[in-house]
Amino acid sequence: MTSGSSVGGPRVRLCFVCLGNICRSPTAEGVMAALVKAEGLEGQVELDSAGTGAWHVGESPDSRSREVAARRGYRLVGAARRFTAEDFDNFDYLLAMDASNLENMRALARSEQEKSKAVLFRSFDPKAPRIAEVPDPYYGGPDGFDRVLDMCESAAKGLIGHLRSTGQLAGQTTEQPG
Ligand code: 4NP
């Protein structure tokens, strides 16, 4: 597959990556899907998610993630799959939730160019610290799932702003006050 500029196809291909692909990355994907729709960018953006671990392959998003997401107006879909080296061919941005996900993805890269596609998702949030992760909520309490959603909302807006300001998406850059 060539890059996301093929005629008629999505211009930017994004894959969100965590460990299990049942909590954080499906949440990030669901939040981004809603934002893409709200901003009228459907057709310009292709979305997916994956996990660097294989324990939950085939499973739906975690029920706690789905409940928090539904309460806040998002629907999480898909079945967990494992990240593979071919994802470097199929996506323009591989958005890691934490430093460990980032390291595990980069270990599979076959070139420096591929390695550079893997970045921390929150690096696009102008309000986040310079090196910021979306922490794993799996073994924690319910508040962790809400915090994951807060971080995903903020980073998703920042990523759309980045894609617009760099000409990868059409339209006005969304202002982020404060
Ligand atoms: P995720 O959360 O990486 O956000 O999907 C986790 C899900 C499962 C496990 C760890 C993290 N696990 O160890 O099974």
Backbone and ligand atoms as CSV (ligand in chain L), in Angstrom:
chain,resi,resn,atom,element,x,y,z
A,1,MET,N,N,0.852,-1.202,0.000
A,1,MET,CA,C,0.000,0.000,0.000
A,1,MET,C,C,0.894,1.262,0.000
A,2,THR,N,N,0.489,2.255,-0.763
A,2,THR,CA,C,1.257,3.504,-0.775
A,2,THR,C,C,0.774,4.413,0.350
A,3,SER,N,N,1.353,5.617,0.434
A,3,SER,CA,C,0.972,6.499,1.544
A,3,SER,C,C,-0.465,6.985,1.370
A,4,GLY,N,N,-0.983,7.667,2.401
A,4,GLY,CA,C,-2.399,8.016,2.454
A,4,GLY,C,C,-2.868,9.040,1.459
A,5,SER,N,N,-2.100,9.340,0.419
A,5,SER,CA,C,-2.510,10.382,-0.506
A,5,SER,C,C,-3.146,9.810,-1.774
A,6,SER,N,N,-3.458,8.506,-1.790
A,6,SER,CA,C,-4.038,7.926,-3.000
A,6,SER,C,C,-5.365,8.598,-3.321
A,7,VAL,N,N,-5.657,8.731,-4.625
A,7,VAL,CA,C,-6.836,9.466,-5.078
A,7,VAL,C,C,-8.103,8.829,-4.510
A,8,GLY,N,N,-8.941,9.649,-3.864
A,8,GLY,CA,C,-10.210,9.165,-3.354
A,8,GLY,C,C,-10.126,8.477,-2.006
A,9,GLY,N,N,-8.956,8.066,-1.579
A,9,GLY,CA,C,-8.815,7.351,-0.309
A,9,GLY,C,C,-8.515,8.309,0.826
A,10,PRO,N,N,-8.510,7.785,2.052
A,10,PRO,CA,C,-8.194,8.646,3.188
A,10,PRO,C,C,-6.804,9.251,3.036
A,11,ARG,N,N,-6.662,10.491,3.466
A,11,ARG,CA,C,-5.373,11.168,3.316
A,11,ARG,C,C,-4.420,10.839,4.457
A,12,VAL,N,N,-4.987,10.555,5.630
A,12,VAL,CA,C,-4.129,10.272,6.782
A,12,VAL,C,C,-4.614,8.990,7.465
A,13,ARG,N,N,-3.671,8.105,7.714
A,13,ARG,CA,C,-4.022,6.826,8.346
A,13,ARG,C,C,-3.388,6.777,9.736
A,14,LEU,N,N,-4.255,6.631,10.742
A,14,LEU,CA,C,-3.811,6.684,12.140
A,14,LEU,C,C,-4.102,5.361,12.829
A,15,CYS,N,N,-3.107,4.841,13.550
A,15,CYS,CA,C,-3.335,3.644,14.358
A,15,CYS,C,C,-2.907,3.927,15.794
A,16,PHE,N,N,-3.833,3.754,16.732
A,16,PHE,CA,C,-3.571,3.974,18.157
A,16,PHE,C,C,-3.115,2.652,18.766
A,17,VAL,N,N,-2.067,2.721,19.580
A,17,VAL,CA,C,-1.458,1.475,20.058
A,17,VAL,C,C,-1.238,1.512,21.576
A,18,CYS,N,N,-1.732,0.456,22.262
A,18,CYS,CA,C,-1.456,0.293,23.695
A,18,CYS,C,C,-0.959,-1.133,23.927
A,19,LEU,N,N,-1.122,-1.642,25.130
A,19,LEU,CA,C,-0.623,-2.988,25.415
A,19,LEU,C,C,-1.644,-4.063,25.020
A,20,GLY,N,N,-2.867,-3.947,25.558
A,20,GLY,CA,C,-3.855,-5.006,25.345
A,20,GLY,C,C,-4.821,-4.762,24.201
A,21,ASN,N,N,-4.903,-3.516,23.716
A,21,ASN,CA,C,-5.884,-3.111,22.697
A,21,ASN,C,C,-7.323,-3.344,23.161
A,22,ILE,N,N,-7.536,-3.216,24.492
A,22,ILE,CA,C,-8.915,-3.320,24.980
A,22,ILE,C,C,-9.332,-2.105,25.821
A,23,CYS,N,N,-8.376,-1.301,26.291
A,23,CYS,CA,C,-8.734,-0.127,27.118
A,23,CYS,C,C,-8.361,1.192,26.425
A,24,ARG,N,N,-7.063,1.523,26.429
A,24,ARG,CA,C,-6.656,2.862,25.986
A,24,ARG,C,C,-6.769,3.076,24.480
A,25,SER,N,N,-6.242,2.149,23.677
A,25,SER,CA,C,-6.238,2.434,22.235
A,25,SER,C,C,-7.637,2.402,21.608
A,26,PRO,N,N,-8.545,1.494,22.041
A,26,PRO,CA,C,-9.916,1.614,21.493
A,26,PRO,C,C,-10.601,2.899,21.951
A,27,THR,N,N,-10.251,3.371,23.163
A,27,THR,CA,C,-10.804,4.642,23.638
A,27,THR,C,C,-10.304,5.784,22.756
A,28,ALA,N,N,-9.002,5.802,22.500
A,28,ALA,CA,C,-8.436,6.854,21.643
A,28,ALA,C,C,-9.066,6.817,20.255
A,29,GLU,N,N,-9.252,5.610,19.739
A,29,GLU,CA,C,-9.852,5.453,18.398
A,29,GLU,C,C,-11.289,5.966,18.396
A,30,GLY,N,N,-12.062,5.623,19.445
A,30,GLY,CA,C,-13.463,6.057,19.518
A,30,GLY,C,C,-13.594,7.563,19.661
A,31,VAL,N,N,-12.723,8.151,20.461
A,31,VAL,CA,C,-12.746,9.602,20.651
A,31,VAL,C,C,-12.366,10.294,19.340
A,32,MET,N,N,-11.346,9.777,18.679
A,32,MET,CA,C,-10.917,10.398,17.414
A,32,MET,C,C,-11.997,10.239,16.349
A,33,ALA,N,N,-12.672,9.094,16.319
A,33,ALA,CA,C,-13.739,8.880,15.331
A,33,ALA,C,C,-14.848,9.916,15.517
A,34,ALA,N,N,-15.199,10.190,16.776
A,34,ALA,CA,C,-16.254,11.165,17.055
A,34,ALA,C,C,-15.814,12.569,16.641
A,35,LEU,N,N,-14.557,12.886,16.907
A,35,LEU,CA,C,-14.044,14.210,16.557
A,35,LEU,C,C,-13.964,14.380,15.038
A,36,VAL,N,N,-13.503,13.344,14.361
A,36,VAL,CA,C,-13.419,13.377,12.900
A,36,VAL,C,C,-14.813,13.624,12.307
A,37,LYS,N,N,-15.810,12.950,12.872
A,37,LYS,CA,C,-17.188,13.117,12.392
A,37,LYS,C,C,-17.680,14.537,12.684
A,38,ALA,N,N,-17.451,14.996,13.903
A,38,ALA,CA,C,-17.913,16.332,14.300
A,38,ALA,C,C,-17.281,17.434,13.451
A,39,GLU,N,N,-16.066,17.193,12.999
A,39,GLU,CA,C,-15.332,18.203,12.217
A,39,GLU,C,C,-15.539,18.022,10.712
A,40,GLY,N,N,-16.393,17.039,10.338
A,40,GLY,CA,C,-16.674,16.814,8.913
A,40,GLY,C,C,-15.478,16.284,8.140
A,41,LEU,N,N,-14.645,15.490,8.805
A,41,LEU,CA,C,-13.423,14.996,8.160
A,41,LEU,C,C,-13.509,13.525,7.758
A,42,GLU,N,N,-14.715,12.956,7.857
A,42,GLU,CA,C,-14.857,11.550,7.460
A,42,GLU,C,C,-14.440,11.394,6.000
A,43,GLY,N,N,-13.741,10.315,5.698
A,43,GLY,CA,C,-13.253,10.128,4.334
A,43,GLY,C,C,-11.836,10.632,4.164
A,44,GLN,N,N,-11.427,11.536,5.057
A,44,GLN,CA,C,-10.032,12.020,4.984
A,44,GLN,C,C,-9.119,11.283,5.948
A,45,VAL,N,N,-9.724,10.585,6.908
A,45,VAL,CA,C,-8.932,9.955,7.960
A,45,VAL,C,C,-9.341,8.492,8.104
A,46,GLU,N,N,-8.344,7.613,8.167
A,46,GLU,CA,C,-8.593,6.192,8.429
A,46,GLU,C,C,-8.099,5.885,9.840
A,47,LEU,N,N,-8.907,5.155,10.594
A,47,LEU,CA,C,-8.571,4.894,12.001
A,47,LEU,C,C,-8.530,3.410,12.300
A,48,ASP,N,N,-7.600,3.038,13.203
A,48,ASP,CA,C,-7.533,1.660,13.682
A,48,ASP,C,C,-6.830,1.694,15.033
A,49,SER,N,N,-6.775,0.527,15.688
A,49,SER,CA,C,-5.992,0.427,16.913
A,49,SER,C,C,-5.437,-0.982,17.020
A,50,ALA,N,N,-4.415,-1.131,17.868
A,50,ALA,CA,C,-3.754,-2.435,18.035
A,50,ALA,C,C,-3.071,-2.459,19.392
A,51,GLY,N,N,-2.672,-3.667,19.815
A,51,GLY,CA,C,-1.939,-3.821,21.071
A,51,GLY,C,C,-0.607,-4.501,20.827
A,52,THR,N,N,0.391,-4.159,21.629
A,52,THR,CA,C,1.694,-4.819,21.452
A,52,THR,C,C,1.687,-6.209,22.084
A,53,GLY,N,N,0.716,-6.493,22.964
A,53,GLY,CA,C,0.586,-7.822,23.571
A,53,GLY,C,C,-0.561,-8.592,22.934
A,54,ALA,N,N,-0.523,-9.926,23.079
A,54,ALA,CA,C,-1.505,-10.770,22.373
A,54,ALA,C,C,-2.573,-11.367,23.281
A,55,TRP,N,N,-2.540,-11.059,24.595
A,55,TRP,CA,C,-3.422,-11.762,25.533
A,55,TRP,C,C,-4.901,-11.611,25.209
A,56,HIS,N,N,-5.299,-10.491,24.654
A,56,HIS,CA,C,-6.741,-10.220,24.495
A,56,HIS,C,C,-7.194,-10.225,23.035
A,57,VAL,N,N,-6.371,-10.788,22.164
A,57,VAL,CA,C,-6.705,-10.783,20.728
A,57,VAL,C,C,-8.115,-11.347,20.500
A,58,GLY,N,N,-8.903,-10.618,19.725
A,58,GLY,CA,C,-10.264,-11.049,19.394
A,58,GLY,C,C,-11.320,-10.516,20.335
A,59,GLU,N,N,-10.900,-9.960,21.488
A,59,GLU,CA,C,-11.883,-9.471,22.470
A,59,GLU,C,C,-12.393,-8.075,22.115
A,60,SER,N,N,-13.622,-7.788,22.589
A,60,SER,CA,C,-14.188,-6.435,22.487
A,60,SER,C,C,-13.480,-5.531,23.476
A,61,PRO,N,N,-13.617,-4.207,23.305
A,61,PRO,CA,C,-13.065,-3.294,24.314
A,61,PRO,C,C,-13.575,-3.639,25.716
A,62,ASP,N,N,-12.728,-3.413,26.722
A,62,ASP,CA,C,-13.039,-3.687,28.130
A,62,ASP,C,C,-14.365,-3.020,28.524
A,63,SER,N,N,-15.184,-3.744,29.310
A,63,SER,CA,C,-16.516,-3.221,29.645
A,63,SER,C,C,-16.417,-1.903,30.424
A,64,ARG,N,N,-15.353,-1.744,31.234
A,64,ARG,CA,C,-15.209,-0.489,31.998
A,64,ARG,C,C,-14.925,0.680,31.042
A,65,SER,N,N,-14.095,0.433,30.047
A,65,SER,CA,C,-13.823,1.479,29.049
A,65,SER,C,C,-15.093,1.817,28.279
A,66,ARG,N,N,-15.852,0.767,27.919
A,66,ARG,CA,C,-17.078,1.003,27.134
A,66,ARG,C,C,-18.098,1.797,27.940
A,67,GLU,N,N,-18.211,1.475,29.247
A,67,GLU,CA,C,-19.192,2.173,30.081
A,67,GLU,C,C,-18.860,3.648,30.249
A,68,VAL,N,N,-17.590,3.924,30.548
A,68,VAL,CA,C,-17.174,5.328,30.709
A,68,VAL,C,C,-17.360,6.079,29.390
A,69,ALA,N,N,-16.982,5.430,28.309
A,69,ALA,CA,C,-17.106,6.066,26.995
A,69,ALA,C,C,-18.579,6.350,26.674
A,70,ALA,N,N,-19.455,5.379,26.932
A,70,ALA,CA,C,-20.885,5.544,26.612
A,70,ALA,C,C,-21.471,6.696,27.430
A,71,ARG,N,N,-21.075,6.777,28.701
A,71,ARG,CA,C,-21.569,7.866,29.566
A,71,ARG,C,C,-21.173,9.227,29.009
A,72,ARG,N,N,-20.060,9.269,28.296
A,72,ARG,CA,C,-19.573,10.545,27.758
A,72,ARG,C,C,-19.844,10.679,26.251
A,73,GLY,N,N,-20.702,9.786,25.732
A,73,GLY,CA,C,-21.183,9.968,24.358
A,73,GLY,C,C,-20.359,9.303,23.273
A,74,TYR,N,N,-19.494,8.366,23.662
A,74,TYR,CA,C,-18.673,7.677,22.657
A,74,TYR,C,C,-19.033,6.199,22.611
A,75,ARG,N,N,-18.843,5.613,21.439
A,75,ARG,CA,C,-19.070,4.179,21.278
A,75,ARG,C,C,-17.746,3.538,20.887
A,76,LEU,N,N,-17.322,2.540,21.658
A,76,LEU,CA,C,-16.057,1.862,21.349
A,76,LEU,C,C,-16.357,0.564,20.605
A,77,VAL,N,N,-15.684,0.368,19.493
A,77,VAL,CA,C,-15.961,-0.792,18.643
A,77,VAL,C,C,-14.668,-1.559,18.358
A,78,GLY,N,N,-14.824,-2.702,17.718
A,78,GLY,CA,C,-13.670,-3.443,17.217
A,78,GLY,C,C,-13.284,-4.614,18.093
A,79,ALA,N,N,-12.420,-5.450,17.551
A,79,ALA,CA,C,-11.885,-6.607,18.258
A,79,ALA,C,C,-10.371,-6.431,18.353
A,80,ALA,N,N,-9.831,-6.780,19.527
A,80,ALA,CA,C,-8.397,-6.559,19.754
A,80,ALA,C,C,-7.551,-7.346,18.752
A,81,ARG,N,N,-6.483,-6.713,18.311
A,81,ARG,CA,C,-5.513,-7.387,17.450
A,81,ARG,C,C,-4.116,-6.980,17.885
A,82,ARG,N,N,-3.145,-7.779,17.480
A,82,ARG,CA,C,-1.771,-7.481,17.861
A,82,ARG,C,C,-1.099,-6.603,16.817
A,83,PHE,N,N,-0.311,-5.643,17.284
A,83,PHE,CA,C,0.494,-4.802,16.396
A,83,PHE,C,C,1.526,-5.665,15.680
A,84,THR,N,N,1.718,-5.419,14.373
A,84,THR,CA,C,2.740,-6.154,13.613
A,84,THR,C,C,3.586,-5.163,12.810
A,85,ALA,N,N,4.709,-5.633,12.308
A,85,ALA,CA,C,5.604,-4.774,11.510
A,85,ALA,C,C,4.888,-4.233,10.271
A,86,GLU,N,N,3.901,-4.967,9.757
A,86,GLU,CA,C,3.163,-4.500,8.569
A,86,GLU,C,C,2.383,-3.222,8.854
A,87,ASP,N,N,2.114,-2.952,10.126
A,87,ASP,CA,C,1.419,-1.707,10.455
A,87,ASP,C,C,2.248,-0.482,10.071
A,88,PHE,N,N,3.558,-0.647,9.972
A,88,PHE,CA,C,4.386,0.474,9.493
A,88,PHE,C,C,4.079,0.783,8.024
A,89,ASP,N,N,3.689,-0.240,7.256
A,89,ASP,CA,C,3.316,-0.020,5.850
A,89,ASP,C,C,1.929,0.613,5.743
A,90,ASN,N,N,1.050,0.237,6.664
A,90,ASN,CA,C,-0.370,0.555,6.499
A,90,ASN,C,C,-0.819,1.864,7.147
A,91,PHE,N,N,0.064,2.489,7.942
A,91,PHE,CA,C,-0.327,3.719,8.660
A,91,PHE,C,C,0.740,4.798,8.534
A,92,ASP,N,N,0.269,6.053,8.634
A,92,ASP,CA,C,1.182,7.198,8.602
A,92,ASP,C,C,1.652,7.554,10.008
A,93,TYR,N,N,0.765,7.379,10.995
A,93,TYR,CA,C,1.102,7.678,12.387
A,93,TYR,C,C,0.730,6.471,13.247
A,94,LEU,N,N,1.665,6.035,14.082
A,94,LEU,CA,C,1.422,4.973,15.051
A,94,LEU,C,C,1.528,5.632,16.423
A,95,LEU,N,N,0.366,5.767,17.082
A,95,LEU,CA,C,0.257,6.643,18.247
A,95,LEU,C,C,0.274,5.824,19.531
A,96,ALA,N,N,1.436,5.804,20.181
A,96,ALA,CA,C,1.638,4.990,21.381
A,96,ALA,C,C,1.023,5.669,22.594
A,97,MET,N,N,0.401,4.853,23.452
A,97,MET,CA,C,-0.167,5.393,24.686
A,97,MET,C,C,0.912,5.621,25.742
A,98,ASP,N,N,1.935,4.759,25.791
A,98,ASP,CA,C,2.996,4.983,26.782
A,98,ASP,C,C,4.350,4.630,26.188
A,99,ALA,N,N,5.385,4.912,26.988
A,99,ALA,CA,C,6.759,4.756,26.501
A,99,ALA,C,C,7.096,3.299,26.196
A,100,SER,N,N,6.488,2.395,26.939
A,100,SER,CA,C,6.743,0.974,26.701
A,100,SER,C,C,6.131,0.525,25.364
A,101,ASN,N,N,4.912,0.972,25.083
A,101,ASN,CA,C,4.290,0.671,23.780
A,101,ASN,C,C,5.162,1.221,22.655
A,102,LEU,N,N,5.676,2.426,22.864
A,102,LEU,CA,C,6.503,3.086,21.850
A,102,LEU,C,C,7.772,2.270,21.579
A,103,GLU,N,N,8.403,1.856,22.652
A,103,GLU,CA,C,9.646,1.078,22.528
A,103,GLU,C,C,9.370,-0.266,21.833
A,104,ASN,N,N,8.275,-0.916,22.216
A,104,ASN,CA,C,7.955,-2.219,21.608
A,104,ASN,C,C,7.643,-2.089,20.118
A,105,MET,N,N,6.979,-1.013,19.739
A,105,MET,CA,C,6.717,-0.792,18.304
A,105,MET,C,C,8.006,-0.521,17.562
A,106,ARG,N,N,8.813,0.386,18.117
A,106,ARG,CA,C,10.047,0.777,17.426
A,106,ARG,C,C,10.993,-0.405,17.255
A,107,ALA,N,N,10.919,-1.369,18.174
A,107,ALA,CA,C,11.778,-2.556,18.071
A,107,ALA,C,C,11.448,-3.376,16.821
A,108,LEU,N,N,10.233,-3.201,16.302
A,108,LEU,CA,C,9.816,-3.947,15.099
A,108,LEU,C,C,10.044,-3.161,13.808
A,109,ALA,N,N,10.468,-1.906,13.933
A,109,ALA,CA,C,10.659,-1.071,12.729
A,109,ALA,C,C,11.833,-1.603,11.910
A,110,ARG,N,N,11.693,-1.533,10.576
A,110,ARG,CA,C,12.727,-2.056,9.687
A,110,ARG,C,C,13.608,-0.958,9.117
A,111,SER,N,N,13.328,0.294,9.494
A,111,SER,CA,C,14.143,1.417,9.023
A,111,SER,C,C,13.937,2.589,9.974
A,112,GLU,N,N,14.801,3.577,9.867
A,112,GLU,CA,C,14.651,4.785,10.686
A,112,GLU,C,C,13.366,5.523,10.312
A,113,GLN,N,N,13.011,5.467,9.031
A,113,GLN,CA,C,11.792,6.137,8.570
A,113,GLN,C,C,10.569,5.488,9.234
A,114,GLU,N,N,10.565,4.161,9.304
A,114,GLU,CA,C,9.456,3.477,9.979
A,114,GLU,C,C,9.439,3.840,11.460
A,115,LYS,N,N,10.602,3.829,12.079
A,115,LYS,CA,C,10.700,4.140,13.504
A,115,LYS,C,C,10.087,5.512,13.803
A,116,SER,N,N,10.294,6.454,12.869
A,116,SER,CA,C,9.825,7.828,13.105
A,116,SER,C,C,8.299,7.941,13.025
A,117,LYS,N,N,7.625,6.914,12.483
A,117,LYS,CA,C,6.154,6.944,12.458
A,117,LYS,C,C,5.562,6.707,13.845
A,118,ALA,N,N,6.305,6.054,14.728
A,118,ALA,CA,C,5.808,5.721,16.068
A,118,ALA,C,C,6.131,6.862,17.026
A,119,VAL,N,N,5.086,7.449,17.587
A,119,VAL,CA,C,5.233,8.612,18.481
A,119,VAL,C,C,4.239,8.484,19.643
A,120,LEU,N,N,4.500,9.212,20.720
A,120,LEU,CA,C,3.554,9.227,21.846
A,120,LEU,C,C,2.313,10.045,21.456
A,121,PHE,N,N,1.129,9.478,21.654
A,121,PHE,CA,C,-0.123,10.164,21.309
A,121,PHE,C,C,-0.194,11.535,21.980
A,122,ARG,N,N,0.156,11.589,23.264
A,122,ARG,CA,C,0.002,12.859,23.998
A,122,ARG,C,C,1.037,13.909,23.598
A,123,SER,N,N,2.002,13.537,22.757
A,123,SER,CA,C,2.960,14.552,22.293
A,123,SER,C,C,2.243,15.598,21.423
A,124,PHE,N,N,1.011,15.284,20.976
A,124,PHE,CA,C,0.239,16.249,20.175
A,124,PHE,C,C,-0.645,17.145,21.030
A,125,ASP,N,N,-0.653,16.900,22.342
A,125,ASP,CA,C,-1.458,17.732,23.241
A,125,ASP,C,C,-0.597,18.881,23.735
A,126,PRO,N,N,-0.874,20.107,23.268
A,126,PRO,CA,C,-0.016,21.229,23.665
A,126,PRO,C,C,-0.063,21.516,25.158
A,127,LYS,N,N,-1.093,21.000,25.849
A,127,LYS,CA,C,-1.208,21.265,27.297
A,127,LYS,C,C,-0.539,20.179,28.140
A,128,ALA,N,N,-0.128,19.109,27.508
A,128,ALA,CA,C,0.480,17.993,28.252
A,128,ALA,C,C,1.962,18.263,28.496
A,129,PRO,N,N,2.547,17.629,29.503
A,129,PRO,CA,C,3.993,17.740,29.688
A,129,PRO,C,C,4.736,17.242,28.442
A,130,ARG,N,N,5.998,17.592,28.339
A,130,ARG,CA,C,6.760,17.292,27.117
A,130,ARG,C,C,6.774,15.777,26.825
A,131,ILE,N,N,7.005,15.000,27.843
A,131,ILE,CA,C,6.935,13.547,27.656
A,131,ILE,C,C,5.762,13.058,28.491
A,132,ALA,N,N,4.635,12.795,27.830
A,132,ALA,CA,C,3.408,12.451,28.557
A,132,ALA,C,C,2.831,11.146,28.046
A,133,GLU,N,N,2.381,10.316,28.978
A,133,GLU,CA,C,1.795,9.024,28.636
A,133,GLU,C,C,0.303,9.006,28.983
A,134,VAL,N,N,-0.422,8.064,28.381
A,134,VAL,CA,C,-1.772,7.729,28.835
A,134,VAL,C,C,-1.584,6.486,29.706
A,135,PRO,N,N,-1.722,6.636,31.044
A,135,PRO,CA,C,-1.391,5.501,31.923
A,135,PRO,C,C,-2.378,4.348,31.801
A,136,ASP,N,N,-1.841,3.136,31.987
A,136,ASP,CA,C,-2.627,1.905,31.903
A,136,ASP,C,C,-3.673,1.867,33.028
A,137,PRO,N,N,-4.980,1.817,32.701
A,137,PRO,CA,C,-6.018,1.830,33.746
A,137,PRO,C,C,-6.436,0.420,34.180
A,138,TYR,N,N,-5.879,-0.616,33.561
A,138,TYR,CA,C,-6.440,-1.979,33.651
A,138,TYR,C,C,-6.572,-2.490,35.079
A,139,TYR,N,N,-5.533,-2.275,35.905
A,139,TYR,CA,C,-5.559,-2.821,37.264
A,139,TYR,C,C,-5.980,-1.790,38.302
A,140,GLY,N,N,-6.377,-0.594,37.853
A,140,GLY,CA,C,-6.740,0.467,38.790
A,140,GLY,C,C,-8.247,0.610,38.946
A,141,GLY,N,N,-8.662,1.693,39.614
A,141,GLY,CA,C,-10.077,1.955,39.885
A,141,GLY,C,C,-10.757,2.665,38.723
A,142,PRO,N,N,-12.073,2.932,38.900
A,142,PRO,CA,C,-12.850,3.524,37.802
A,142,PRO,C,C,-12.382,4.915,37.374
A,143,ASP,N,N,-11.792,5.675,38.307
A,143,ASP,CA,C,-11.331,7.022,37.939
A,143,ASP,C,C,-10.308,6.990,36.814
A,144,GLY,N,N,-9.509,5.928,36.777
A,144,GLY,CA,C,-8.465,5.806,35.762
A,144,GLY,C,C,-9.029,5.812,34.357
A,145,PHE,N,N,-10.225,5.246,34.199
A,145,PHE,CA,C,-10.830,5.169,32.864
A,145,PHE,C,C,-11.333,6.545,32.415
A,146,ASP,N,N,-11.830,7.321,33.386
A,146,ASP,CA,C,-12.229,8.694,33.058
A,146,ASP,C,C,-11.012,9.542,32.703
A,147,ARG,N,N,-9.917,9.323,33.432
A,147,ARG,CA,C,-8.697,10.101,33.137
A,147,ARG,C,C,-8.163,9.758,31.750
A,148,VAL,N,N,-8.230,8.479,31.383
A,148,VAL,CA,C,-7.811,8.068,30.033
A,148,VAL,C,C,-8.631,8.833,28.987
A,149,LEU,N,N,-9.950,8.925,29.230
A,149,LEU,CA,C,-10.808,9.634,28.273
A,149,LEU,C,C,-10.465,11.117,28.187
A,150,ASP,N,N,-10.217,11.732,29.343
A,150,ASP,CA,C,-9.827,13.158,29.347
A,150,ASP,C,C,-8.580,13.357,28.485
A,151,MET,N,N,-7.592,12.510,28.703
A,151,MET,CA,C,-6.321,12.640,27.973
A,151,MET,C,C,-6.510,12.396,26.483
A,152,CYS,N,N,-7.347,11.413,26.153
A,152,CYS,CA,C,-7.594,11.110,24.735
A,152,CYS,C,C,-8.310,12.277,24.054
A,153,GLU,N,N,-9.266,12.893,24.733
A,153,GLU,CA,C,-9.982,14.036,24.138
A,153,GLU,C,C,-9.016,15.170,23.827
A,154,SER,N,N,-8.161,15.454,24.779
A,154,SER,CA,C,-7.245,16.570,24.619
A,154,SER,C,C,-6.204,16.278,23.525
A,155,ALA,N,N,-5.645,15.073,23.548
A,155,ALA,CA,C,-4.628,14.708,22.546
A,155,ALA,C,C,-5.238,14.604,21.146
A,156,ALA,N,N,-6.487,14.117,21.056
A,156,ALA,CA,C,-7.141,13.992,19.746
A,156,ALA,C,C,-7.337,15.368,19.106
A,157,LYS,N,N,-7.752,16.340,19.926
A,157,LYS,CA,C,-7.910,17.712,19.404
A,157,LYS,C,C,-6.558,18.250,18.932
A,158,GLY,N,N,-5.534,17.999,19.723
A,158,GLY,CA,C,-4.193,18.457,19.350
A,158,GLY,C,C,-3.701,17.805,18.076
A,159,LEU,N,N,-4.001,16.535,17.912
A,159,LEU,CA,C,-3.558,15.826,16.706
A,159,LEU,C,C,-4.272,16.358,15.469
A,160,ILE,N,N,-5.577,16.616,15.577
A,160,ILE,CA,C,-6.304,17.209,14.443
A,160,ILE,C,C,-5.691,18.568,14.092
A,161,GLY,N,N,-5.397,19.352,15.117
A,161,GLY,CA,C,-4.763,20.663,14.893
A,161,GLY,C,C,-3.429,20.512,14.179
A,162,HIS,N,N,-2.636,19.548,14.587
A,162,HIS,CA,C,-1.337,19.300,13.947
A,162,HIS,C,C,-1.513,18.904,12.476
A,163,LEU,N,N,-2.473,18.017,12.225
A,163,LEU,CA,C,-2.673,17.530,10.848
A,163,LEU,C,C,-3.159,18.658,9.945
A,164,ARG,N,N,-3.951,19.565,10.519
A,164,ARG,CA,C,-4.424,20.711,9.730
A,164,ARG,C,C,-3.300,21.709,9.500
A,165,SER,N,N,-2.562,22.001,10.545
A,165,SER,CA,C,-1.533,23.044,10.422
A,165,SER,C,C,-0.390,22.587,9.525
A,166,THR,N,N,-0.226,21.269,9.360
A,166,THR,CA,C,0.830,20.757,8.480
A,166,THR,C,C,0.291,20.406,7.088
A,167,GLY,N,N,-0.983,20.749,6.827
A,167,GLY,CA,C,-1.554,20.552,5.497
A,167,GLY,C,C,-1.938,19.118,5.174
A,168,GLN,N,N,-1.945,18.259,6.185
A,168,GLN,CA,C,-2.329,16.864,5.929
A,168,GLN,C,C,-3.838,16.676,5.947
A,169,LEU,N,N,-4.555,17.651,6.505
A,169,LEU,CA,C,-6.019,17.659,6.484
A,169,LEU,C,C,-6.485,19.028,6.032
A,170,ALA,N,N,-7.603,19.030,5.328
A,170,ALA,CA,C,-8.162,20.304,4.875
A,170,ALA,C,C,-8.845,20.997,6.049
A,171,GLY,N,N,-9.023,22.307,5.932
A,171,GLY,CA,C,-9.832,23.041,6.903
A,171,GLY,C,C,-9.014,23.858,7.861
A,172,GLN,N,N,-9.756,24.612,8.675
A,172,GLN,CA,C,-9.156,25.538,9.627
A,172,GLN,C,C,-8.541,24.786,10.802
A,173,THR,N,N,-7.440,25.285,11.309
A,173,THR,CA,C,-6.888,24.748,12.540
A,173,THR,C,C,-7.798,25.129,13.696
A,174,THR,N,N,-8.193,24.119,14.499
A,174,THR,CA,C,-9.055,24.389,15.647
A,174,THR,C,C,-8.233,25.090,16.717
A,175,GLU,N,N,-8.721,26.260,17.121
A,175,GLU,CA,C,-8.015,27.004,18.173
A,175,GLU,C,C,-8.160,26.261,19.493
A,176,GLN,N,N,-7.096,26.201,20.255
A,176,GLN,CA,C,-7.152,25.589,21.589
A,176,GLN,C,C,-6.795,26.646,22.620
A,177,PRO,N,N,-7.806,27.353,23.145
A,177,PRO,CA,C,-7.506,28.441,24.073
A,177,PRO,C,C,-6.836,27.919,25.341
A,178,GLY,N,N,-6.065,28.787,25.963
A,178,GLY,CA,C,-5.441,28.475,27.249
A,178,GLY,C,C,-4.291,27.549,27.115
L,1,4NP,P1,P,-4.673,-1.451,27.527
L,1,4NP,O1,O,-4.875,-2.047,29.009
L,1,4NP,O2,O,-3.217,-1.666,27.187
L,1,4NP,O3,O,-5.011,-0.027,27.692
L,1,4NP,O4,O,-5.613,-2.224,26.644
L,1,4NP,C1,C,-4.468,-3.324,29.396
L,1,4NP,C2,C,-5.285,-4.400,29.118
L,1,4NP,C3,C,-4.898,-5.661,29.539
L,1,4NP,C4,C,-3.711,-5.849,30.234
L,1,4NP,C5,C,-2.899,-4.760,30.491
L,1,4NP,C6,C,-3.281,-3.496,30.062
L,1,4NP,N1,N,-3.339,-7.137,30.681
L,1,4NP,O5,O,-2.310,-7.256,31.355
L,1,4NP,O6,O,-4.047,-8.118,30.396
